[in-house]
Amino acid sequence: MFKKLFYGIGIILFLWTAYLIFDYLQFQKQREAYAQKEGAETTALLRDRVDTILSEITAEGNRLADLFGSNDYTEAEIERIIKESAESIAGIQGVTACYEPGAFSDEKRLFCPYYNKGTQDYLYVGKSYDYFDKNVSGTAWYTEVRDEGAKWVEPYFAKAAQDWYVDYGIPFYYTSGEKKGRVRGTITMSFVASGFKELVHKLALGKTGYGLITSKEGTFLAHPVNEYVGTTKLGEVQTETNPVLANAYAELLAGESGKVEFAEEESGEETLFFYDKIPTSGWGIGLFFYKEDFLDDSKVLNRKFIRIAISLSFLLVCIMGIIFGKDYLDEREIWILSLLASVLLIANIFLVGQLQHTDKKVHGDEKSPPITDLTALSQFITAQHLKADTLKTAKPTPIPTGMYVERMEFQDSYNLNVGGKIWQKYPLALAEEVSIGVQLPQMSPFSEAEYLEESYRKIIEPSAAGPGYLLVGWDFRVTLLLNLNYSDFPLDKRHINIRITPSDNNDNLILTPDLASYTYTNPSRKSGLNPDIRIPGSEILESYFNYSTETYDSDFGYGQKALFEEVPVLHYNVHTRRLLLNAFVTYLIPIFVTLIMVFILIYACHKTQERQGIIESMAAFFFVLIFSHIDMRKEIVTADLIYIEYFYFVAYFMLVTSTANLITYTKDKSKIFDFNDNQIFKASYFPAFFLIILVVTLVKFY
């Protein structure tokens, strides 16, 4: 009978397990396909948006060239025409109508009005430099179009406008007279390179993805690192250590399209790079995506894996039942089943705990991803500047800020003693106008000592490496009150989060991580941490900077609530993970030793009328557990129930049920307990304990 039942249940479980495995594999494929689809669609969206803008610019430029080639206009008419043209295209920055020397009139040798839509005024380029001279730098926008015909010009730095420009230029010609057919001038449709960057930034690239646009020659027209625009070519970016990406860059320069996948050298994250060509101009675009940004939380994948493990465990139990193949199990077979069931339950508990303990999504709940390079930093600053433009407020000034932690130890469950150095770099023109200094808002109000004192100040003169700045450094030793969550102990990850804010919000500053001052900025390299720091019972996983946005329900007396709404706050983060050996030795060994001693007592007891010895023994075991439980609560002060506490609660339950079992078995006649000298309870003792722990673990972490 039992054998047939096991066969039926086994077949059902086998089919169910096969389905779960198939579902797991399909889910992996769907996640991969979704990431690929999102990347391809976003790349196509950027390509089409840029191509639409360039097509409008090209068509408008050709129209103006026809007008200026067939008509003579007065200065006022030209100003009106180029203004109307600039206003008609949303993405354009300005329009220039530029004449050859003497071609506009004999009185004005150089006539080249440029209408700037941003400032809504006119700039006469000929008053700044000789735009028609090839030997003068920054004149390609005119001379190359004049000599080579209509084209998109390589990015150049406009001296008059003091910005990087990308222009579409088209010549217009004399249509009559002895100069018929000769170039009379050019029409230039100007687009500021930062406009491309804003187009990229508005796309959904995930938390850490970014995009780039290159000219035909490979010069960056848009890149998260502002210093690359107009000055750096795609082939000059370091890709020696990544041949896959280097090959993709070469294909992008050749005007091809495609995608590649690779793992980042430092972080190990799976990355997708899509690249394509813009039809109108022949420019290249490339978008980087991190797969994790498109995929569901790892908890979904872990759940599927856990379901497979549990289903497989039940299937193995059925197989064991089939192997024994009898309706009646003897004493030896019952003990074998008890042992195998305990092993399977322990394996499942270990699996769920391991998935929780090694989960890589350690910063999934944070408001912004780690700032590990100039790309991520530039994206955040650009977002703040765009917000300022939207609100019609002044753009905040970035102040590079660094931190080096030399000492760190937990004073108790929530107070952290930290010591080290903080430094800042203030622009020289701003240093005298703002309040220099930082605040650490998390300083504990109950700390016995706080120390934050300026230790050095130096003016760094401008050089070829960059602009000058005022360098100010502080030594600090403080106690920080952290909001830590211990409910998952000992499988928890403590997130040490140090907030750094300016001394005065009225200064309109935004503190930015001084990435240039660190040799490594990848979180796993633990930048900003003394390598000799040791936190007892914990392992330091990573350190990094990131941001949060805080809104305060007060103006702190300034009378301007806008100063304290959606304020970006710089964080220095350190992630730690428990060393399980320490927690297991301290808390679990007393539990398991007690359970084993109780089991030995159960195993050794025989029929007797004496109950006193049983109760005394169980009381002694209870006090062992309760004192261990109290010690654990003294070390970890929290109002929440801690995961490891459930081991104690289940152990208490086992003590009570064991006491009841022994009292019943030793004195009274009970058919179920008298079977093989109480073997049913003995054999189910450890499987019952581990089954309850597994249920608790699943409820907690599944």
Secondary structure, DSSP 8 states (H G I E B T S, - for coil): -HHHHHHHHHHHHHHHHHHHHHHHHHHHHHHHHHHHHHHHHHHHHHHHHHHHHHHHHHHHHHHHHHHHHH----HHHHHHHHHHHHHH-TT--EEEEEE-TTTS-SS-S---EEEETTTTEEEEGGGTS-TT-TTSTT-HHHHHHHHH-SEE---EEETTTTEEEEEEEEEEE--SSTTTTSEEEEEEEEEEHHHHHHHHHTS--TTT-EEEEE-TT-BEEE-SSGGGTTT-BGGGS--TT-HHHHHHHHHHHTT--EEEEEE-TTT--EEEEEEEE-TTT--EEEEEEEHHHHS--HHHHHHHHHHHHHHHHHHHHHHHHHHH--SS--HHHHHHHHHHHHHHHHHHHHHHHHHHHT-S-TTTTSSS--B-SHHHHHHHHHHHHHHHHHHT----EEEEEEEEEEEEEESSSSEEEEEEEEEEEEETTTTTTS---EE-TTB-TT-S--EEEEEEEEEE--BTTB--EEEEEEEEEEEEE-----TTTTS-EEEEEEEEEES-GGG-EEEEE-GGG-S--SGGG-TTB-TT---TTEEEEEEEEEEEEE--S--TTSS-GGGGSSEEEEEEEEEEEE-HHHHIIIIIHHHHHHHHHHHHHHHH--S-S--HHHHHHHHHHHHHHHHHHHHHHHHS--SS--TTHHHHHHHHHHHHHHHHHHHHHHHS--HHHHTTTTHHHHHHHHHHHHHHHHHHHHHHH-
